[in-house]
Amino acid sequence: MSLITVRKAQDKLAQHLRSQRLAKGLTQAGLAERSGVSLATLRKFEQKGAISLESFLQLAMALGLLDKLVEAAEPSESDFSSIDDVLREDRPTRRKRGWRT
């Protein structure tokens, strides 16, 4: 279960791509031209976080971030190979009551 909402995730992604654009000294028009994403779509994304996955990936590629995004989406290695492994894991038991004083 995630503690971040979809809206917050969209905002964070938009802010991050905007900061990367600015760090590279690109205008919105310049990034739109390099990525093949329309200027209106880029503006909407930076303001509201709304964009198609394809356009988002085109922007990421133009900023040199596509490899990092794909790498971040890969599943991390787990010590568990099944639900049985998870259930068998030795976990310390927690007290069900508070400490006595």
LOKEDREN-991701 format. One record per atom (N, C-alpha, C): residue number from 1; atom name; x, y, z. Coordinates in steps of 0.1 Angstrom, whole numbers, padded with zeros to 4 digits, m for minus. Each point is the difference from the previous one (the first is absolute). Layout:
# residues N
resi / name / xx / yy / zz
NUM / CA / X / Y / Z
...
END
This chain:
# residues 101
resi / name / xx / yy / zz
1 / N / 0008 / m0012 / 0000
1 / CA / m0008 / 0012 / 0000
1 / C / 0009 / 0012 / 0000
2 / N / m0004 / 0010 / m0008
2 / CA / 0008 / 0012 / m0001
2 / C / m0005 / 0011 / 0008
3 / N / 0009 / 0008 / 0005
3 / CA / m0005 / 0012 / 0008
3 / C / m0001 / 0013 / m0008
4 / N / 0004 / m0001 / m0013
4 / CA / m0001 / 0011 / m0009
4 / C / m0012 / m0001 / m0009
5 / N / m0007 / 0011 / m0002
5 / CA / m0011 / m0001 / m0009
5 / C / 0005 / 0001 / m0015
6 / N / m0009 / m0004 / m0009
6 / CA / 0003 / 0002 / m0014
6 / C / 0003 / 0014 / m0004
7 / N / m0008 / 0009 / 0006
7 / CA / 0001 / 0014 / m0003
7 / C / 0014 / 0006 / 0005
8 / N / 0004 / m0004 / 0012
8 / CA / 0013 / 0004 / 0005
8 / C / 0011 / m0006 / m0009
9 / N / m0001 / m0012 / m0004
9 / CA / 0010 / m0006 / m0009
9 / C / 0001 / 0007 / m0013
10 / N / m0011 / 0004 / m0006
10 / CA / 0000 / 0008 / m0012
10 / C / 0007 / 0013 / 0002
11 / N / m0003 / 0007 / 0011
11 / CA / 0006 / 0013 / 0003
11 / C / 0015 / m0002 / 0001
12 / N / 0004 / m0010 / 0008
12 / CA / 0015 / m0002 / 0002
12 / C / 0007 / m0003 / m0013
13 / N / m0006 / m0008 / m0009
13 / CA / 0006 / m0003 / m0012
13 / C / 0001 / 0012 / m0009
14 / N / m0011 / 0008 / 0000
14 / CA / 0000 / 0012 / m0008
14 / C / 0011 / 0010 / 0005
15 / N / 0001 / 0001 / 0013
15 / CA / 0010 / 0009 / 0006
15 / C / 0014 / m0004 / m0003
16 / N / 0002 / m0014 / 0000
16 / CA / 0014 / m0005 / m0002
16 / C / 0004 / 0002 / m0015
17 / N / m0009 / m0003 / m0009
17 / CA / 0003 / 0002 / m0014
17 / C / 0002 / 0015 / m0003
18 / N / m0008 / 0009 / 0006
18 / CA / 0002 / 0014 / m0002
18 / C / 0013 / 0004 / 0005
19 / N / 0004 / m0004 / 0012
19 / CA / 0014 / 0004 / 0005
19 / C / 0011 / m0006 / m0008
20 / N / m0002 / m0012 / m0006
20 / CA / 0010 / m0005 / m0009
20 / C / 0001 / 0008 / m0013
21 / N / m0011 / 0005 / m0005
21 / CA / m0001 / 0008 / m0012
21 / C / 0008 / 0013 / 0003
22 / N / m0003 / 0006 / 0011
22 / CA / 0006 / 0013 / 0004
22 / C / 0015 / m0002 / 0002
23 / N / 0004 / m0011 / 0006
23 / CA / 0014 / m0003 / 0003
23 / C / 0008 / m0001 / m0013
24 / N / m0007 / m0005 / m0011
24 / CA / 0007 / m0001 / m0013
24 / C / m0001 / 0012 / m0008
25 / N / m0007 / 0011 / 0006
25 / CA / m0001 / 0012 / m0007
25 / C / m0010 / 0000 / m0012
26 / N / m0009 / m0009 / 0001
26 / CA / m0010 / m0001 / m0011
26 / C / m0013 / 0008 / 0003
27 / N / m0005 / 0007 / m0010
27 / CA / m0013 / 0006 / 0001
27 / C / m0011 / m0011 / m0002
28 / N / m0012 / 0003 / 0003
28 / CA / m0011 / m0009 / m0003
28 / C / m0001 / m0003 / m0014
29 / N / 0002 / 0010 / m0008
29 / CA / m0001 / m0001 / m0015
29 / C / 0012 / m0009 / m0005
30 / N / 0012 / 0002 / 0006
30 / CA / 0011 / m0008 / m0004
30 / C / m0001 / m0015 / 0003
31 / N / m0006 / m0003 / 0012
31 / CA / m0002 / m0014 / 0004
31 / C / m0011 / m0006 / m0009
32 / N / m0010 / 0008 / m0002
32 / CA / m0011 / m0005 / m0008
32 / C / 0005 / m0004 / m0014
33 / N / 0008 / 0008 / m0006
33 / CA / 0006 / m0003 / m0013
33 / C / 0009 / m0012 / 0000
34 / N / 0009 / m0001 / 0010
34 / CA / 0009 / m0011 / 0001
34 / C / m0007 / m0014 / 0002
35 / N / m0011 / 0001 / 0008
35 / CA / m0007 / m0012 / 0004
35 / C / m0011 / m0005 / m0010
36 / N / m0005 / 0010 / m0007
36 / CA / m0011 / m0004 / m0009
36 / C / m0014 / 0001 / 0007
37 / N / 0000 / 0005 / 0012
37 / CA / m0012 / 0003 / 0008
37 / C / m0004 / 0014 / m0003
38 / N / m0013 / 0002 / m0002
38 / CA / m0005 / 0014 / m0003
38 / C / 0003 / 0009 / 0012
39 / N / 0002 / 0012 / m0003
39 / CA / 0002 / 0010 / 0010
39 / C / m0012 / 0001 / 0010
40 / N / m0012 / m0001 / m0005
40 / CA / m0012 / 0001 / 0008
40 / C / 0000 / m0012 / 0010
41 / N / 0004 / m0012 / m0005
41 / CA / 0000 / m0012 / 0009
41 / C / 0011 / 0002 / 0011
42 / N / 0011 / 0005 / m0004
42 / CA / 0011 / 0002 / 0010
42 / C / m0004 / 0011 / 0010
43 / N / m0007 / 0010 / m0004
43 / CA / m0004 / 0010 / 0010
43 / C / m0011 / m0005 / 0009
44 / N / m0009 / m0008 / m0005
44 / CA / m0010 / m0006 / 0008
44 / C / 0006 / m0010 / 0010
45 / N / 0010 / m0007 / m0004
45 / CA / 0007 / m0010 / 0009
45 / C / 0007 / 0008 / 0011
46 / N / 0007 / 0010 / m0003
46 / CA / 0007 / 0008 / 0010
46 / C / m0009 / 0007 / 0010
47 / N / m0012 / 0004 / m0005
47 / CA / m0009 / 0007 / 0009
47 / C / m0009 / m0010 / 0008
48 / N / m0005 / m0010 / m0007
48 / CA / m0010 / m0009 / 0006
48 / C / 0004 / m0014 / 0002
49 / N / 0012 / m0004 / m0005
49 / CA / 0004 / m0014 / 0001
49 / C / m0006 / m0010 / m0009
50 / N / m0009 / 0005 / m0009
50 / CA / m0008 / m0010 / m0008
50 / C / 0007 / m0001 / m0014
51 / N / 0003 / m0013 / m0003
51 / CA / 0007 / m0003 / m0013
51 / C / m0002 / m0015 / m0003
52 / N / 0001 / m0003 / m0012
52 / CA / 0000 / m0015 / m0004
52 / C / 0013 / m0006 / 0003
53 / N / 0000 / m0013 / 0002
53 / CA / 0013 / m0007 / 0003
53 / C / 0010 / 0002 / m0012
54 / N / m0005 / m0001 / m0012
54 / CA / 0009 / 0001 / m0011
54 / C / 0006 / 0014 / m0001
55 / N / m0007 / 0010 / 0003
55 / CA / 0005 / 0014 / 0000
55 / C / 0010 / 0002 / 0011
56 / N / m0003 / m0006 / 0012
56 / CA / 0009 / 0001 / 0012
56 / C / 0013 / m0007 / m0004
57 / N / m0001 / m0011 / m0006
57 / CA / 0013 / m0007 / m0003
57 / C / 0008 / 0007 / m0011
58 / N / m0007 / 0007 / m0009
58 / CA / 0007 / 0008 / m0010
58 / C / 0007 / 0011 / 0006
59 / N / m0006 / 0007 / 0010
59 / CA / 0007 / 0011 / 0007
59 / C / 0011 / m0006 / 0008
60 / N / m0001 / m0011 / 0007
60 / CA / 0011 / m0006 / 0008
60 / C / 0011 / m0003 / m0009
61 / N / m0003 / m0006 / m0012
61 / CA / 0011 / m0003 / m0010
61 / C / 0008 / 0012 / m0004
62 / N / m0008 / 0011 / m0003
62 / CA / 0007 / 0012 / m0005
62 / C / 0008 / 0006 / 0011
63 / N / m0003 / m0002 / 0013
63 / CA / 0008 / 0005 / 0011
63 / C / 0011 / m0010 / 0005
64 / N / 0001 / m0012 / m0007
64 / CA / 0010 / m0009 / 0004
64 / C / m0004 / m0008 / 0013
65 / N / m0013 / m0001 / 0003
65 / CA / m0004 / m0007 / 0012
65 / C / m0007 / m0013 / m0002
66 / N / m0002 / m0004 / m0013
66 / CA / m0007 / m0012 / m0003
66 / C / 0006 / m0013 / 0007
67 / N / 0013 / m0001 / m0001
67 / CA / 0006 / m0012 / 0005
67 / C / m0002 / m0001 / 0015
68 / N / 0001 / 0011 / 0007
68 / CA / m0002 / 0000 / 0015
68 / C / m0014 / m0003 / 0003
69 / N / m0010 / 0004 / m0008
69 / CA / m0014 / m0003 / 0003
69 / C / m0003 / m0015 / m0002
70 / N / 0006 / m0005 / m0011
70 / CA / m0002 / m0015 / m0002
70 / C / 0007 / m0008 / 0011
71 / N / 0011 / 0004 / 0004
71 / CA / 0008 / m0007 / 0010
71 / C / m0008 / 0001 / 0013
72 / N / m0006 / 0011 / 0003
72 / CA / m0007 / 0002 / 0013
72 / C / m0013 / m0009 / 0000
73 / N / m0005 / m0003 / m0012
73 / CA / m0013 / m0008 / m0001
73 / C / 0003 / m0015 / 0001
74 / N / 0013 / m0004 / m0001
74 / CA / 0003 / m0014 / 0001
74 / C / m0002 / m0005 / 0015
75 / N / m0006 / m0012 / 0001
75 / CA / m0002 / m0005 / 0014
75 / C / 0013 / m0002 / 0007
76 / N / 0000 / 0003 / 0013
76 / CA / 0012 / m0002 / 0008
76 / C / 0001 / m0015 / 0003
77 / N / 0012 / m0005 / 0003
77 / CA / 0002 / m0014 / 0004
77 / C / m0006 / m0002 / 0014
78 / N / m0006 / m0011 / 0002
78 / CA / m0006 / m0003 / 0013
78 / C / 0006 / m0012 / 0006
79 / N / 0000 / m0001 / 0013
79 / CA / 0004 / m0012 / 0007
79 / C / m0010 / m0011 / m0001
80 / N / m0012 / 0004 / m0004
80 / CA / m0011 / m0009 / 0000
80 / C / m0004 / m0005 / m0014
81 / N / m0003 / m0012 / m0002
81 / CA / m0004 / m0005 / m0013
81 / C / m0015 / m0004 / 0000
82 / N / m0006 / m0001 / 0012
82 / CA / m0014 / m0003 / 0000
82 / C / m0006 / 0006 / 0013
83 / N / m0013 / m0001 / 0001
83 / CA / m0007 / 0005 / 0012
83 / C / 0004 / m0009 / 0012
84 / N / 0003 / m0012 / m0003
84 / CA / 0004 / m0009 / 0011
84 / C / 0013 / 0004 / 0007
85 / N / 0009 / 0005 / m0009
85 / CA / 0013 / 0006 / 0006
85 / C / m0003 / 0012 / 0009
86 / N / m0009 / 0008 / m0004
86 / CA / m0004 / 0012 / 0008
86 / C / m0006 / m0004 / 0013
87 / N / m0009 / m0010 / 0000
87 / CA / m0006 / m0005 / 0012
87 / C / 0009 / m0007 / 0010
88 / N / 0010 / m0006 / m0006
88 / CA / 0010 / m0007 / 0008
88 / C / 0011 / 0009 / 0006
89 / N / 0000 / 0012 / m0004
89 / CA / 0011 / 0009 / 0004
89 / C / m0001 / 0001 / 0015
90 / N / 0012 / 0000 / 0007
90 / CA / 0000 / 0001 / 0014
90 / C / m0001 / 0015 / 0003
91 / N / m0011 / 0004 / 0007
91 / CA / m0001 / 0014 / 0004
91 / C / m0002 / 0000 / 0015
92 / N / 0007 / 0010 / 0006
92 / CA / m0002 / 0001 / 0015
92 / C / m0015 / 0003 / 0003
93 / N / m0005 / m0006 / 0010
93 / CA / m0014 / 0003 / 0004
93 / C / 0000 / 0013 / 0007
94 / N / m0011 / 0007 / m0002
94 / CA / m0001 / 0013 / 0006
94 / C / m0010 / m0001 / 0012
95 / N / 0002 / 0008 / 0010
95 / CA / m0009 / 0000 / 0011
95 / C / m0013 / 0006 / m0004
96 / N / m0010 / m0005 / 0005
96 / CA / m0013 / 0005 / m0003
96 / C / m0005 / 0010 / 0010
97 / N / 0007 / 0002 / 0011
97 / CA / m0004 / 0010 / 0010
97 / C / 0012 / 0009 / 0001
98 / N / m0003 / 0012 / 0006
98 / CA / 0011 / 0010 / 0003
98 / C / 0008 / m0005 / 0011
99 / N / 0011 / 0007 / 0002
99 / CA / 0009 / m0003 / 0011
99 / C / m0006 / 0005 / 0014
100 / N / 0002 / m0008 / 0010
100 / CA / m0005 / 0004 / 0013
100 / C / 0010 / 0010 / 0006
101 / N / m0005 / 0009 / 0007
101 / CA / 0009 / 0010 / 0007
101 / C / m0001 / m0001 / 0015
END
